Amino acid sequence: MEDEALKKDKNLPLVTICIPAYNHERYVGQTIQSVIDQTYENIELIIINDGSKDKTNEVIRKYIPECEKRFVRFEYRNRENKGLSATLNEAVDWAKGKYFSPIASDDVLLKDKISVLVDKLESLDDSYAAAFGNAIFIDENGKEIYLDPITLTPTSKEKGFNLFLDFHTSYRDFDYKDPNLFGSYKTLLAGNYLPAMSCIIKLENIREVGAWTEGNTLEDWEMWLKLSKKYKFAYVDKPVALYRWHATNSVKVMAKKTHYDAINLLKKEKNYALENNLKHVLYMSLMNHIVGIRNHSYNDFIKELLKNIKELKELKD
């Protein structure tokens, strides 16, 4: 006889989990297993191998039989590279869940992530589009680490941060645990700090704002900005995922490009920011990314500064 708790769980909202996989043969198996191990039963899973050049496809295929038995719906697509945003949009088109949860193929979900966040969102009204927990930093071998916010390298407990939100708000002047500030447009305009691996989002709201913009390397930040103009984000004060910090993290590999993409993204936010009296916040955020280019090329920094000097003066005045 089927367990009563299991029956109850299957009556809960369907959650779509998407794993966009790219060159993570070492980690993707652990990522998939962490979805299989979720205490929440009513899950559909889509895995898209986005043109990996290593053995990611071979690793994923080993999990297909178990995934087909475990999930309400399961889809694996192995195709040419299209980029992360295009991959997420492909999953959104396929998805039938009430909630959508992306997880990178090198990160790990804690067992109660989906149940904790679904419980949170189900208790709130339609003014909320997403729910987040925190995330713990781990290294290549899955060991918990502390990161130095200045050098962006592993350090001691006394000098660094073990939790994603603590790390990404360590230089900010707001308390992310304040429900009136968490995920607000103002705090997000100043910079992204939200852990994408630790969230669930209402699928209808993702579609409402046009999903992700293809080619943008800051797909998460753009999504949070779009949603925060109309909706609130809930926070559950506990870790629900593990964020893997390693040599090939996109935040490291594409560091210079992300500054340029951030500048372009912030310029698109100009009208909305000005309409909401956030001129100074936009100026500081834009300036931070222009200055960030200096860490990679002084000449490129000067070029970008001169290119944007008129706009910067307008925002500063």
N, C-alpha and C positions, 0 to 999 in steps of 0.2 A: 504494500500500500504506500502511495506517494506521501512523503512527509508534508504535514500541513504548512510548515513554514515555507517550503519550496513552492507549494501551490499559491500561497499568498504572494510570494516574490514574483511569480510569473504573471500576476495581475498588475504589477507595477509597470510604469512607463517603459517602453522600449528605448534602449540607449544604443546609439551607433558609435562604435569605437573605430577610428581610422589609424592605421599604421602606414605612413609614407616611408618606405624603406629605400635607403641609398648607401651602398658601400659600407654596410655594417655587419659583415659576416660574423664578426666576433661577438656582437651584442644582440642581434635581432632575435635570436632564439630565446634569450632571457626576457626580452620585451614581450614576445608572444605569450610565453608561459605566464607572465604576470597578468595578462588579460584573461587567460584561461582560468587562473586561480582566483579571480574576483568572486567575492561572496555574493554579489548581485547576479542573479541568474538571467534576467531578461535582456540579453545583449546580442546585437548583431555586429559582426566584425568584417571590415574590409581591409585587406593588405594590398598595397600597390608597390611593386618593386619598380622604382623610377629609373630604370636603365643602369642598375649597378654594374660595375665592371669587375667586382670580386665574386665570391661564392655566396652572396646573399640569397640568390634564387634557390640554390641547393639547400641551404639551411631552412628556408621557409617551407619548402616542399615537404620536409620531414614532419612538419607540424600539421599539414593539411588534414590527415585522417582524424586527428584529435579535435581540430577546430570544427570540422564538419559535424562531429558528434556533440560538441560542447555548446555551440551557438545556435540561436534561433534562425539566423541567416548568416551565411559566410560566403565571402567572395575573395578570390586571389587573382590579381592581374599582374602579369609580368610583361612589361613593354619598354619602349624606348624612353629616354629621358625627356621630360617636359618641364621639370622644375617643381618646387614644393607647392606653390600656390595653385598651379594647374592640377596637381595631384589632389590637393584638398578639395578643390572644386569638383573634381571627378567623383570623389567620395560623397560630397554633398548631393550631387545628382542621383546617386545610387541609394542614398540613405532613406530609411523609412522611420527612424527613431524620433521620439519627441525631443531627445537630447543628443548632442553630438560632442564627442570627446576625441581630439587628436592626440597622438602620442608618438614622439620621435622614436626611430628604430634603435636608438642607443639608450633610451631612458626606461624606467621601470615603474610600474604602478604598484602601490601597496594594496593589500588584498581588499581593504574596505573603501577604496577611493570612490567607486561609483555609488555604492550604497549610502555613504556619508553625504555626498554632494546631491544625490537625488532627493534624499530626505530633506535636505536644506531647501532646495528649490521648490519642492512640492509643498512646503509649509509657507511659501511666500506668494504674493500676488503677481499680477502680470507686469508690474513695473520693473521686475527683475529679469534680466536676460541670461545671466550666467552665475555660477557659483564656483568659488576657488577654495582650495586648501593651500598649504605650504608645500615645499619640497626640500629634501635633504640632498646635499652635495655628496657625490661618490666619485671615486677615481676609476681608471680603466679596469681595475680588478674588483670593483664593487665595494671597496672600503670607504667608509665615511671619512670626509675630509673637511677642513676649514680653509676658506679662501681669504686671501688678503685683498681688500677692496682697492688698494692702490696698485699693487703689482700684478693682480689677477693670477696669483700663484698660490699653491697650497702652503699653509703656514700652521702655526700652533693655535691651540684653542684660545689662548690669551690674546692673540693678534688678529684672528680672523673670524669668519662667520660660517656656520654650518648649515644655516637655513637660507633658502633662496630669497625670500622677502626681506629678511634682515640684511642680507648682503646688498641687494639692489636698492634699498632705501637708506643705507647707512650714511649717505651724504645728503639726504633730503631732510627738509624741516617739517615733516608731518608724520603722524602716527598711522601706519597702514591698518592698524586694528580699529581705528575709528570708523564706524559704519557710514558716517556722512562723508568721509574722504576716500575710503577704499574704492578704487575703480572710477573715481570721478573724472570728468573730462579735464578739469584743471590740473589734477595731479598727473594725469596721463600725458597731457600736452607738454609738461615739463620733462617727460621721459618715461619710457616703458619700464615697468618693474613687476609685471604680472607673470606668474609661472604657467605657461601654456600647457605643460604636461600635467598640471594639477587642477584642471578646470573641466566643467561640462557647460555647454551652451545650448540654449533652445534653438533647435534647427530652423524653426520658422523665422526666428530673428536673424539668423545668419543669411537666409535667403532674402529676407526683407531688405537688408542693407547691401545686397549684391555680392555676397560671399567675398572671396579674396581677389586681389588684383594680380594677375599673372605677371611674373617678371620682377615683382617687388621682393627684395630680400628681408624686408621688415613686415612680413605678412601679419604677424601677431599684433604688433603695435598698431598697424592700420586698422585691424579688426576691432581692437579695443576702443580706439578713438571713434570709429563709426557707431559702435553700439552705445558708447557712453553718452552720445548726444541725445539719445532717446530713452535709455534704460539704466538701471542700477545693477551693480554687481554685489553679490553676497560673499562673505568670507567666513570660512570655518577654521578656527584657530588650531589646526593640527596638520602635520605632514601627511600627504596622501600619495606622494610619488617620490622617486629618486631621480635627481638630475645628474647625468654623468658628465664630468669635466675631464676632457682629454685633448690630445694634441690636434685633432681634426674637427673640433667643434666649429660650426659655421661662424659663430661670433668671433673666433680667432682668425680663421682662414680668410674670411671676407671683411675684415675689420675696416679697411679703407673704403670699400664700396658701400658699406652700411652707412658711413657718414654722409656720403653723397646722396644715398637713397633717403636718409633721414631729412636732409636739407630739402629735397624735392617734396617729401611728404608734408613737412611743416609749412612749406609755401602754399600747399593746397588747403591747409587749415586756416590760412590767414583771415579770410572773410568771416568765418565762424568765430574765430578767436577774438577778432575786433568787435564783433556784434555782442560778445559776452564779456567785454571789458577785461580781456586777458592779453593785452598787447605786451605788457612787460614779461609775462610768462613765455609767450612766443619768442620774444627777443632773446631771452636768456637761453632757451632751448636751441634756437637756431645758431646762436653764437657758440654754444658748447660744441656743436657738431662741426662748425667751421674750424674752430680751434683744434678739434680732434684730428683733423687732417694733417696738422703740423707734426703729429707723432709719426707720420708715414712719409711726408715730403714737405719741406718748407716752401719750395717753389709752388707746389700745388695749393698749399694753404694761402699764400699771397694771391694767387690767381682767383681762388674762390672768395676770398675776402673782398677783393676789388669788384668781382662780379656781383656781389650782394651788398656792397657798401651803401647804395642808395636806399635799399629796402631796410637795412639795419638802422640807418639814421632815422628813417620814417617811424620805425617801431620804438626807437629809443626816446624820441621827442615826446 
